Amino acid sequence: MPTYREHVLAAIAGIASRKGASAIAIEKFIKSNNPDLDFKRHFLRAAIKSALEKGLIAVHHQHKGSYKLIKQAAPKKKKAAPKKKKAAPKKKKTATKKKKTTKKKTATKKKTATKKKT
């Protein structure tokens, strides 16, 4: 016996209106396709509410009393993660410190001033 939520999803898919399917239209569809079902409206409302919460259906953007199916993306198969090879332990390079080369300043010789003879 399908659940009310499954009936709701089947009804929305069966009605296939661009404007979505209202709760009344869903009810009529379920009653006409399942005459042996003892239909209870409060179960229908609860099923619509839970389907909205789970993201199976959505309120139509223009017709707020109507519901539409959300296109479910096919579940993508996860590719098996390639096994990572253990990298060989890297040798730590010793940092070679560059020696600072300081240029020695040549000492400037003082020029002796020549005295003028007057």
BELRAGI-V778623 format. One record per residue. D_FIRST is the distance of its C-alpha to the first C-alpha in whole Angstrom. Layout:
D_FIRST / D_FIRST
//
This chain:
0 / 4 / 7 / 9 / 11 / 10 / 10 / 14 / 14 / 13 / 15 / 18 / 19 / 18 / 21 / 23 / 26 / 29 / 29 / 25 / 23 / 23 / 21 / 22 / 21 / 18 / 17 / 18 / 17 / 13 / 15 / 16 / 13 / 11 / 13 / 11 / 10 / 12 / 13 / 15 / 17 / 18 / 14 / 15 / 18 / 17 / 15 / 18 / 20 / 18 / 18 / 22 / 23 / 21 / 23 / 20 / 21 / 25 / 26 / 28 / 32 / 34 / 31 / 30 / 27 / 26 / 23 / 23 / 22 / 24 / 25 / 24 / 26 / 26 / 26 / 30 / 31 / 33 / 36 / 38 / 40 / 44 / 46 / 48 / 52 / 54 / 57 / 60 / 62 / 64 / 67 / 68 / 71 / 74 / 75 / 78 / 80 / 82 / 85 / 87 / 90 / 92 / 95 / 98 / 100 / 104 / 106 / 108 / 112 / 113 / 116 / 119 / 120 / 124 / 126 / 128 / 132 / 134
//
